[in-house]
Amino acid sequence: MKQARRSLYAVIMLFLLFMMQQLGMVDSLISGMEKVDWWVYLLIAGILFSGYQAFTVSRREEAVDDEETIEKQGNIYIRRMKDEKKRRHRQKDPKAMH
């Protein structure tokens, strides 16, 4: 699902670039980009990469937190099942009461 979404985004971006080229918008965009220093592009790329990394790390941490919560809840459920089993076993065994 994730790869299909990424592929769809790539196809949309390529289509938009193609349409911009057909309408003559790419040439003016490229001539405008030539006026900007190279380090500005490096700075923008660094900002975008940093934002992407922050987003992916926060998603991973959220997934780990969810897993830990599910594991804790599962352990509580198992403990309750064991306690209930012991309680029922004591009720069935009359000798255990004494």
MIGUBA-388764 format. One record per residue (C-alpha): residue in one letter; x, y, z. Coordinates in steps of 0.5 Angstrom, whole numbers, padded with zeros to 4 digits, always signed. Layout:
REM MIGUBA-388764
aXYZ;...
END
This chain:
REM MIGUBA-388764
m+0000+0000+0000;k+0006+0005+0002;q+0010+0003-0004;a+0003+0004-0009;r+0002+0011-0006;r+0009+0013-0007;s+0009+0011-0014;l+0002+0014-0015;y+0006+0021-0013;a+0011+0020-0017;v+0007+0019-0023;i+0003+0025-0021;m+0009+0029-0021;l+0012+0027-0027;f+0005+0029-0031;l+0006+0035-0028;l+0013+0037-0030;f+0011+0034-0037;m+0005+0039-0037;m+0009+0045-0035;q+0014+0043-0040;q+0009+0043-0046;l+0006+0050-0043;g+0013+0053-0044;m+0013+0054-0036;v+0020+0050-0035;d+0024+0054-0039;s+0023+0060-0035;l+0023+0056-0028;i+0030+0054-0030;s+0033+0060-0032;g+0030+0063-0025;m+0034+0057-0022;e+0040+0059-0025;k+0040+0066-0022;v+0041+0062-0015;d+0047+0060-0012;w+0048+0053-0011;w+0049+0053-0003;v+0042+0055-0003;y+0039+0049-0006;l+0044+0045-0001;l+0041+0049+0005;i+0033+0047+0002;a+0035+0040+0001;g+0038+0040+0008;i+0032+0043+0011;l+0027+0038+0007;f+0031+0032+0009;s+0031+0034+0016;g+0024+0035+0016;y+0023+0028+0013;q+0028+0025+0018;a+0024+0028+0024;f+0017+0025+0021;t+0020+0018+0020;v+0023+0018+0027;s+0016+0021+0030;r+0012+0015+0027;r+0017+0010+0029;e+0017+0012+0036;e+0009+0012+0036;a+0009+0005+0033;v+0014+0003+0039;d+0010+0006+0044;d+0003+0003+0041;e+0007-0004+0041;e+0009-0003+0048;t+0002-0001+0050;i-0001-0007+0047;e+0004-0012+0050;k+0003-0009+0057;q-0005-0010+0056;g-0004-0017+0054;n+0000-0018+0060;i-0005-0016+0064;y-0010-0020+0061;i-0006-0026+0061;r-0005-0025+0069;r-0013-0024+0070;m-0014-0030+0066;k-0009-0034+0070;d-0012-0031+0077;e-0019-0033+0074;k-0016-0040+0073;k-0013-0041+0080;r-0020-0038+0083;r-0024-0043+0079;h-0019-0049+0081;r-0020-0047+0088;q-0028-0047+0088;k-0028-0054+0084;d-0023-0057+0089;p-0026-0058+0096;k-0019-0060+0099;a-0016-0053+0097;m-0021-0049+0102;h-0018-0053+0108;
END
